[in-house]
Amino acid sequence: MGPQAAHFLRAQSEIASEIEKFTSRWIERRTEVLQTALKTTGQMRQPEAGLTMAPAIMQDFYQSSVQCLAEDAGDWIALCGTCAGIVTAGEIEAGGELAKTAGLTNKPGKLPTRIPV
């Protein structure tokens, strides 16, 4: 149980760090979108904006919003993959340590010669 608990605790710490990075980037993107929205509002209020400029101004805002969502999705996929890798690596290491402690080996001269998978 010891190796598994140690790897579990380490995995929790690493996953918490990854979630913190994800959250920080998410908040930064929301701040950028808010700034873009404020800029868009300011541009739309200008007398020279008129009806001809409004579509272009809104296009810029929509483009930044879609970019933000795409980055969110990419970061979410990366977070899930990284966390799965952290947990899997810990499980593999713990399993190896347990097998070594139990005397299991893959060396040809020793029995048993099979590590359960």
C-alpha positions in Angstrom: 0.0 0.0 0.0 2.9 2.3 0.7 4.1 2.8 -2.9 0.6 3.3 -4.1 -0.1 6.0 -1.5 3.1 7.8 -2.2 2.4 7.9 -5.9 -1.2 8.9 -5.3 -0.1 11.9 -3.1 2.5 12.9 -5.7 -0.1 12.6 -8.5 -2.6 14.8 -6.5 0.1 17.5 -6.1 1.0 17.4 -9.8 -2.6 17.5 -11.0 -3.4 20.4 -8.7 -0.5 22.3 -10.3 -1.8 21.5 -13.8 -5.3 22.7 -12.8 -3.8 25.9 -11.4 -2.0 26.6 -14.7 -5.2 25.8 -16.7 -7.3 28.1 -14.5 -4.7 30.9 -14.7 -4.7 30.8 -18.5 -8.5 30.6 -18.5 -8.8 33.8 -16.4 -6.2 35.6 -18.6 -8.3 34.8 -21.7 -11.5 36.0 -20.1 -9.7 39.3 -19.2 -8.6 39.7 -22.8 -12.1 39.1 -24.1 -13.5 41.6 -21.6 -11.0 44.2 -22.7 -11.9 43.4 -26.4 -15.6 43.8 -25.5 -14.9 47.2 -23.9 -12.8 48.3 -26.9 -15.6 47.1 -29.2 -18.2 49.1 -27.2 -16.0 52.2 -27.4 -15.6 51.8 -31.2 -19.3 51.3 -31.7 -20.1 54.5 -29.9 -17.8 56.6 -32.1 -19.8 58.7 -34.6 -17.6 57.6 -37.5 -18.4 54.0 -36.8 -21.9 54.2 -38.4 -23.6 51.3 -40.0 -20.8 50.6 -42.5 -18.2 50.1 -39.8 -20.3 48.1 -37.3 -20.0 44.7 -39.1 -16.2 44.9 -39.2 -16.0 46.0 -35.6 -18.3 43.1 -34.5 -16.3 40.7 -36.7 -13.1 41.5 -34.8 -14.9 40.9 -31.5 -16.4 37.6 -32.6 -13.1 36.5 -33.9 -11.4 37.1 -30.6 -14.2 35.3 -28.8 -13.9 32.2 -31.0 -10.2 32.3 -30.6 -10.7 32.3 -26.9 -13.0 29.3 -27.0 -10.6 27.4 -29.3 -7.8 28.0 -26.8 -10.1 26.8 -24.0 -10.8 23.6 -25.8 -7.1 23.0 -26.5 -6.1 23.7 -23.0 -8.9 21.4 -21.6 -7.7 18.5 -23.9 -4.1 19.1 -22.8 -5.1 19.2 -19.1 -7.0 15.9 -19.4 -4.1 14.2 -21.3 -1.5 15.5 -18.8 -3.5 14.4 -15.8 -4.2 11.0 -17.3 -0.4 10.7 -18.0 0.4 11.6 -14.4 -2.0 9.0 -12.9 -0.9 6.3 -15.3 2.8 6.9 -14.7 2.2 6.7 -11.0 0.3 3.5 -11.3 3.0 1.9 -13.4 5.7 3.0 -11.0 3.8 1.7 -8.0 3.1 -1.6 -9.7 6.8 -2.0 -10.4 7.7 -1.2 -6.9 5.1 -3.7 -5.5 6.3 -6.4 -7.9 9.9 -5.8 -6.8 8.9 -6.0 -3.2 7.0 -9.2 -3.8 10.0 -10.7 -5.5 8.5 -10.9 -9.0 10.9 -10.4 -11.8 11.3 -10.8 -15.5 14.8 -12.1 -15.3 15.1 -15.5 -17.0 17.0 -17.2 -14.1 14.4 -16.4 -11.4 10.9 -17.7 -10.6 8.3 -16.6 -11.0 9.2 -15.1 -14.3 5.9 -13.4 -15.0 4.6 -10.1 -13.6 0.8 -10.0 -13.6 -0.5 -7.4 -16.0 
